[in-house]
């Protein structure tokens, strides 16, 4: 009986300056060398398993027993690491696993010598199409059913230069199987439930865009949106790009209300492309609005710096024709009070 293929790694790369990583500076500074050691041990467990490590109550007690550390302290360190992005917080909360986009990229890089690897659709934080340039990736669901297959390009080559007739025939059979898999995978699309975060975000963005389009009489151009495609892009924003969901909604609100960006952000693809720029613009806009404006200070004759400007009347302006004698006298009295009598020529 053949041995099942190994998913985990025997060793993993560890940067010598990992303690200087922006995502670990605070956890290590807060928990010291004990926290540093637990983080390294968690990394070992992740790569030993593959690209993620289950983090249920069972695994928590097992690790606490192995390292002889209180389970509450271990959970504090894990939560602190998730808070700063070393572990993906959404995956920890929704699926009770420890992983991140960085862990998955390094796992795929370390497994390049293998013919293929298997990854779960719900846990993926990387773009499988991009990563499949190095090896074949089989994507499965929680029940173990195959969802998609991303074939390494070199395996799809159409020709073979084998000399014997039997090997030529074998090559054609393999090529036919590959083509069949590719056609099947191209037809299989990931579907999103209406209560999923990605789908809700897609609907919300569409409503905002529709509101602007209808206000200018162009609602018919964006009314019929493919929400499954929109949801897939929204998922990439939240999972692959690791954007905060609350922040994403704030960016949508700001962009669809801004007089310039509401004309340019008309799809989730554009939102993803301009996301960083939109965040910076939104932050700058909010900051300028929050800066208090000093109220106009009433003139105080004891503070010469605050004296209001007094119009200078010149002889060629026909002052006498525009003002009555009483008005001229009133102006003269005011100028005397301001000490600005020399500013007017009568």
C-alpha positions in Angstrom: 0.0 0.0 0.0 1.4 3.3 -1.0 2.2 5.9 1.7 0.0 9.0 1.5 1.9 12.1 0.3 3.4 14.2 3.1 1.9 17.7 3.4 4.1 19.2 6.2 7.7 20.4 6.0 10.8 18.9 7.6 12.4 22.3 8.1 11.5 25.9 7.4 13.4 29.2 6.7 13.9 31.5 9.7 15.2 35.0 9.2 18.0 36.0 11.7 16.3 39.3 12.3 12.8 38.0 12.8 12.6 39.7 16.2 12.8 43.0 14.2 9.7 42.2 12.1 7.1 45.0 12.5 4.5 42.4 13.2 6.5 40.9 16.1 8.1 43.9 17.7 5.2 44.5 20.1 4.5 40.9 21.0 8.2 40.2 21.7 8.6 43.5 23.6 5.5 42.7 25.7 6.2 39.0 26.5 10.0 38.9 26.2 12.1 35.8 25.4 9.3 33.6 26.6 6.9 35.0 24.1 9.7 34.8 21.4 10.2 31.1 22.1 6.4 30.3 22.0 6.1 32.2 18.6 9.0 30.1 17.1 7.3 26.9 18.5 4.0 27.9 16.9 5.8 28.5 13.6 7.2 24.9 13.8 3.7 23.5 14.4 2.3 25.4 11.4 5.0 24.2 9.0 5.0 20.7 10.4 1.3 20.5 9.6 1.6 22.4 6.3 0.6 26.0 5.9 -1.8 26.3 8.9 -2.2 24.9 12.4 -5.6 24.1 14.0 -6.1 26.2 17.1 -9.0 24.6 19.0 -9.0 24.0 22.7 -7.3 20.6 22.2 -4.3 22.1 20.4 -4.0 24.9 23.0 -3.7 22.4 25.9 -1.4 20.1 24.0 1.0 23.0 23.2 0.7 24.3 26.8 1.7 20.9 28.1 4.6 20.6 25.6 6.2 23.9 26.5 5.1 23.9 30.2 3.5 27.3 30.0 0.1 28.4 31.2 -2.6 28.1 28.5 -3.9 31.6 29.2 -0.5 33.2 28.6 -0.2 31.3 25.3 -3.6 32.5 24.1 -2.6 36.1 25.1 0.6 35.8 22.9 -1.4 34.3 20.0 -4.1 37.1 20.2 -1.3 39.8 20.3 0.3 38.3 17.2 -3.0 38.2 15.4 -3.7 41.8 16.5 -0.5 43.0 14.8 -1.0 40.8 11.7 1.5 38.0 12.3 -1.4 35.6 12.2 -4.5 36.3 10.1 -7.1 37.5 12.6 -10.1 36.6 10.4 -8.9 33.0 10.0 -8.3 32.7 13.7 -11.8 34.0 14.6 -13.8 32.2 11.9 -11.9 28.9 11.4 -9.8 28.6 14.5 -6.6 28.2 12.6 -3.2 29.9 12.8 -2.0 31.0 9.3 -1.2 34.1 7.2 -0.5 35.0 3.7 3.3 35.0 4.5 3.1 31.4 5.9 1.3 30.2 2.8 3.7 31.8 0.4 6.8 30.3 2.2 5.1 26.9 2.4 4.5 26.9 -1.4 8.1 28.1 -2.0 9.5 25.3 0.2 7.3 22.6 -1.5 8.4 23.5 -5.0 10.3 20.2 -5.5 7.0 18.3 -5.0 4.8 17.6 -8.0 1.7 19.0 -6.4 0.2 20.2 -3.1 -3.3 20.4 -1.8 -4.9 23.5 -0.1 -8.3 24.1 1.3 -10.4 26.7 -0.4 -11.7 28.4 2.8 -8.1 28.8 4.2 -6.4 30.2 1.1 -4.9 33.7 1.4 -2.8 33.5 -1.8 -3.6 33.7 -5.5 -3.5 30.0 -6.6 -3.2 30.9 -10.3 0.0 32.9 -9.6 1.5 30.4 -7.3 0.8 27.5 -9.6 3.5 28.8 -11.9 5.9 26.7 -9.8 3.8 23.6 -9.0 0.3 22.1 -9.4 -2.2 23.2 -6.7 -5.2 21.1 -6.0 -7.9 23.1 -4.2 -10.5 21.2 -2.0 -13.4 22.2 0.2 -14.0 21.3 3.9 -15.4 17.9 2.9 -12.4 17.0 0.8 -14.1 17.4 -2.5 -12.0 18.9 -5.3 -13.0 22.4 -6.2 -10.4 23.5 -8.7 -7.0 22.5 -10.1 -4.2 24.9 -11.0 -1.7 23.2 -13.3 1.9 24.1 -13.5 2.3 25.5 -17.1 5.2 23.2 -18.1 2.9 20.2 -17.6 0.5 21.6 -20.2 3.1 21.6 -23.1 1.6 20.0 -26.2 4.5 18.2 -27.7 6.9 15.5 -26.7 10.1 14.3 -28.4 10.1 10.7 -27.2 11.4 8.4 -29.8 9.5 5.2 -29.1 5.9 4.7 -30.2 4.6 3.5 -26.8 5.9 6.6 -25.0 4.4 8.9 -27.6 1.0 7.3 -27.1 1.4 7.6 -23.3 2.3 11.3 -23.6 -0.9 11.9 -25.7 -3.0 10.2 -23.1 -1.5 12.3 -20.3 -2.0 15.5 -22.4 -5.6 14.5 -23.0 -6.2 14.1 -19.2 -4.6 17.5 -18.5 -6.8 19.2 -21.0 -9.8 17.5 -19.5 -8.9 18.7 -16.1 -8.3 22.3 -17.4 -11.6 22.4 -19.1 -13.4 21.1 -16.0 -11.6 23.5 -13.7 -12.4 26.5 -16.0 -16.1 25.6 -15.7 -16.0 25.3 -11.9 -16.4 28.7 -10.3 -16.4 29.5 -6.6 -19.9 30.6 -5.5 -20.5 32.9 -2.6 -23.5 32.7 -0.3 -25.5 35.8 0.1 -24.7 36.0 3.8 -20.9 35.8 3.2 -18.8 38.8 4.0 -17.6 39.1 0.4 -21.0 39.0 -1.1 -22.4 41.5 1.4 -19.6 43.9 0.6 -20.2 43.5 -3.2 -23.9 44.3 -2.8 -23.1 47.3 -0.6 -20.6 48.7 -3.1 -23.1 48.2 -6.0 -25.8 50.1 -4.1 -23.4 53.1 -3.5 -22.4 53.1 -7.2 -26.0 52.8 -8.3 -27.0 55.8 -6.1 -24.5 58.0 -7.9 -25.3 56.6 -11.4 -29.0 57.2 -11.0 -28.4 60.7 -9.8 -26.8 61.5 -13.2 -29.3 59.5 -15.1 -26.9 56.6 -16.0 -28.2 53.9 -13.6 -28.9 51.5 -16.5 -25.1 51.2 -17.2 -24.3 49.6 -13.8 -27.6 48.1 -12.9 -26.9 44.5 -14.1 -23.8 43.5 -12.1 -22.4 40.0 -11.7 -22.4 39.8 -8.0 -20.5 36.5 -7.9 -17.6 38.1 -9.8 -17.8 41.2 -7.6 -17.8 39.0 -4.5 -14.7 37.2 -5.6 -12.8 40.5 -6.0 -14.1 41.6 -2.6 -12.8 38.4 -1.1 -9.4 39.1 -2.5 -9.5 42.6 -1.0 -10.3 41.1 2.4 -8.2 37.9 2.4 -5.4 38.2 -0.2 -4.7 41.9 0.4 -5.5 41.5 4.1 -7.6 44.6 4.3 -9.6 45.4 7.4 -13.4 44.9 6.7 -14.5 47.9 8.7 -11.9 50.1 6.9 -13.0 48.8 3.5 -16.6 49.9 4.2 -15.3 53.3 5.2 -13.3 53.6 2.1 -16.3 52.7 0.0 -18.4 55.3 1.7 -15.8 58.0 1.2 -14.9 57.1 -2.4 -18.6 57.0 -3.5 -19.3 60.3 -1.9 -16.2 62.2 -3.1 -16.9 64.4 -6.2 -13.8 63.0 -8.0 -13.6 59.3 -7.0 -17.3 58.6 -7.3 -16.8 59.0 -11.1 -13.9 56.5 -11.1 -14.7 53.8 -8.6 -17.4 52.0 -10.6 -16.3 48.4 -9.9 -14.6 46.3 -7.1 -11.6 45.8 -9.4 -11.0 49.6 -9.5 -11.6 49.7 -5.7 -8.9 47.1 -5.2 -6.5 48.8 -7.6 -6.8 52.2 -6.0 -7.4 51.0 -2.4 -4.1 52.4 -0.9 -4.4 55.7 -2.6 -8.1 56.0 -1.5 -7.0 55.3 2.1 -4.5 58.1 2.1 -6.8 60.5 0.4 -9.6 59.7 2.9 -7.2 60.1 5.9 -6.0 63.5 4.6 -9.6 64.6 4.0 -10.8 63.6 7.4 -7.8 65.3 9.1 -8.4 68.6 7.3 -12.1 68.5 8.4 -11.2 67.8 12.0 -8.8 70.8 12.2 -10.6 73.5 14.2 -11.1 76.9 12.5 -10.4 79.9 14.7 -13.4 82.2 14.9 -13.1 85.8 13.7 -11.9 87.9 16.5 -13.8 91.1 17.2 -11.7 94.2 16.7 -10.1 95.5 19.8 -8.4 98.9 19.6 -6.0 97.9 22.3 -4.6 95.2 19.9 -3.2 97.0 16.8 -2.5 93.7 15.1 -6.3 93.0 14.9 -7.3 96.4 13.4 -9.7 96.0 10.4 -8.8 97.4 7.1 -10.2 100.9 6.5 -11.0 101.9 2.9 -8.9 104.7 1.6 -10.9 107.4 -0.2 -9.2 109.5 -2.9 -10.3 112.8 -4.3 -11.0 111.3 -7.8 -13.6 109.0 -6.4 -16.1 111.9 -6.0 -16.7 111.1 -2.3 -18.9 114.2 -1.9 -21.2 113.0 -4.6 -21.7 109.6 -3.0 -21.9 110.5 0.7 -23.9 113.0 2.5 -22.2 115.5 4.9 -23.5 113.6 7.9 -21.9 110.3 6.5 -18.6 112.1 5.9 -18.6 113.5 9.4 -19.3 110.0 10.8 -16.4 108.5 8.9 -14.1 111.3 10.1 -15.1 110.6 13.8 -14.5 106.9 13.3 -11.0 107.5 11.8 -10.1 109.8 14.7 -11.0 107.0 17.1 -8.8 104.5 15.1 -5.9 106.9 14.9 -6.1 106.6 11.1 -7.0 110.2 10.2 -4.0 110.5 7.9 -5.3 107.6 5.8 -8.1 109.6 4.2 -7.7 112.6 2.0 -10.6 115.0 2.1 
